[in-house]
Amino acid sequence: MILVGLSIAGIIPGALIGAWILLGLIPLGYVFKFLKEASEKLPTRSQLKAYTTWLYELERMGFSSPLLKEKHQLILTNKESASQLFKQLDRLGMWIDNRLNILYIPFNLFLDRFAVDEAISDMDKYPWKRNGQNP
């Protein structure tokens, strides 16, 4: 916003804003790449919720078989329960998805602007589209 204000005031050339945006796309693309990879590797939210529910039920269950008791201890040995760790993973996945959405917003606004301009120019060329009538 500061660069835009300085450009409007004539203190700096307008081309500097374009250069600033192009240079900013490099680190943005780098961050976006890692967030996208992390998002693709994580299970979906519905899968994580199902796993968390199953683990919670398994943590509360009692088993009589020695093998099942041994496996049951594996999910109870950490400081936190397995279901709590999956809840944390779900929150991390939601955080990553929110950051990806924030990175998409400028591109969506930019592309939507062209779609709106195209729709307005169509209305000017074809007045019947404005009223929903056929020619």
C-alpha positions as semicolon CSV with decimal commas, in nm:
position;residue;x (nm);y (nm);z (nm)
1;M;0,000;0,000;0,000
2;I;0,288;0,232;0,076
3;L;0,439;0,175;-0,269
4;V;0,104;0,246;-0,435
5;G;0,068;0,570;-0,238
6;L;0,421;0,678;-0,326
7;S;0,356;0,592;-0,690
8;I;0,033;0,792;-0,699
9;A;0,212;1,086;-0,539
10;G;0,475;1,064;-0,813
11;I;0,761;1,004;-0,571
12;I;0,854;0,666;-0,720
13;P;0,788;0,529;-1,071
14;G;0,491;0,294;-1,115
15;A;0,714;0,027;-1,270
16;L;0,870;-0,023;-0,929
17;I;0,541;-0,171;-0,805
18;G;0,549;-0,431;-1,084
19;A;0,909;-0,517;-1,006
20;W;0,824;-0,547;-0,636
21;I;0,538;-0,788;-0,717
22;L;0,753;-0,999;-0,950
23;L;1,032;-1,022;-0,694
24;G;0,781;-1,111;-0,425
25;L;0,647;-1,403;-0,630
26;I;0,980;-1,587;-0,596
27;P;0,972;-1,637;-0,216
28;L;0,594;-1,678;-0,229
29;G;0,631;-1,963;-0,477
30;Y;0,896;-2,123;-0,258
31;V;0,670;-2,114;0,049
32;F;0,371;-2,226;-0,155
33;K;0,561;-2,529;-0,286
34;F;0,633;-2,664;0,063
35;L;0,282;-2,595;0,191
36;K;0,132;-2,771;-0,111
37;E;0,356;-3,076;-0,060
38;A;0,264;-3,095;0,308
39;S;-0,105;-3,062;0,229
40;E;-0,088;-3,344;-0,025
41;K;0,093;-3,580;0,216
42;L;-0,149;-3,532;0,505
43;P;-0,469;-3,738;0,521
44;T;-0,794;-3,554;0,465
45;R;-0,975;-3,400;0,760
46;S;-1,247;-3,663;0,748
47;Q;-0,987;-3,941;0,754
48;L;-0,808;-3,780;1,049
49;K;-1,135;-3,745;1,239
50;A;-1,215;-4,111;1,177
51;Y;-0,865;-4,220;1,289
52;T;-0,888;-4,000;1,599
53;T;-1,225;-4,150;1,694
54;W;-1,101;-4,505;1,642
55;L;-0,786;-4,441;1,847
56;Y;-0,991;-4,283;2,126
57;E;-1,213;-4,592;2,139
58;L;-0,910;-4,824;2,133
59;E;-0,747;-4,630;2,418
60;R;-1,054;-4,678;2,636
61;M;-1,099;-5,048;2,556
62;G;-0,968;-5,334;2,765
63;F;-0,824;-5,646;2,603
64;S;-0,779;-6,000;2,732
65;S;-0,543;-6,136;2,465
66;P;-0,171;-6,092;2,550
67;L;-0,096;-5,983;2,191
68;L;-0,371;-5,721;2,195
69;K;-0,257;-5,599;2,539
70;E;0,096;-5,557;2,401
71;K;-0,029;-5,364;2,096
72;H;-0,260;-5,160;2,320
73;Q;0,041;-5,046;2,524
74;L;0,204;-4,913;2,205
75;I;-0,064;-4,649;2,161
76;L;-0,057;-4,558;2,532
77;T;0,320;-4,526;2,591
78;N;0,367;-4,163;2,483
79;K;0,322;-3,863;2,710
80;E;0,010;-3,786;2,510
81;S;-0,240;-4,035;2,381
82;A;-0,242;-4,129;2,014
83;S;-0,584;-3,968;1,970
84;Q;-0,447;-3,638;2,105
85;L;-0,153;-3,655;1,863
86;F;-0,395;-3,708;1,574
87;K;-0,597;-3,408;1,690
88;Q;-0,278;-3,201;1,679
89;L;-0,206;-3,333;1,330
90;D;-0,557;-3,231;1,226
91;R;-0,498;-2,879;1,359
92;L;-0,168;-2,862;1,173
93;G;-0,337;-2,974;0,852
94;M;-0,605;-2,709;0,897
95;W;-0,333;-2,446;0,954
96;I;-0,158;-2,552;0,632
97;D;-0,484;-2,540;0,434
98;N;-0,561;-2,193;0,572
99;R;-0,219;-2,067;0,464
100;L;-0,267;-2,214;0,117
101;N;-0,604;-2,039;0,091
102;I;-0,442;-1,709;0,194
103;L;-0,184;-1,752;-0,082
104;Y;-0,459;-1,822;-0,337
105;I;-0,662;-1,510;-0,255
106;P;-0,455;-1,256;-0,456
107;F;-0,456;-1,481;-0,762
108;N;-0,830;-1,545;-0,735
109;L;-0,902;-1,173;-0,702
110;F;-0,679;-1,099;-1,000
111;L;-0,847;-1,365;-1,218
112;D;-1,198;-1,274;-1,100
113;R;-1,133;-0,917;-1,207
114;F;-1,083;-1,035;-1,566
115;A;-1,400;-1,248;-1,551
116;V;-1,604;-0,947;-1,432
117;D;-1,459;-0,726;-1,706
118;E;-1,543;-0,990;-1,967
119;A;-1,901;-1,022;-1,840
120;I;-1,949;-0,644;-1,849
121;S;-1,813;-0,621;-2,203
122;D;-2,050;-0,903;-2,308
123;M;-2,343;-0,706;-2,166
124;D;-2,235;-0,403;-2,364
125;K;-2,207;-0,607;-2,687
126;Y;-2,526;-0,805;-2,632
127;P;-2,785;-0,590;-2,449
128;W;-3,039;-0,876;-2,434
129;K;-2,810;-1,063;-2,191
130;R;-2,860;-0,785;-1,941
131;N;-3,236;-0,846;-1,929
132;G;-3,213;-1,223;-1,963
133;Q;-3,394;-1,216;-2,295
134;N;-3,315;-1,402;-2,615
135;P;-3,252;-1,205;-2,937
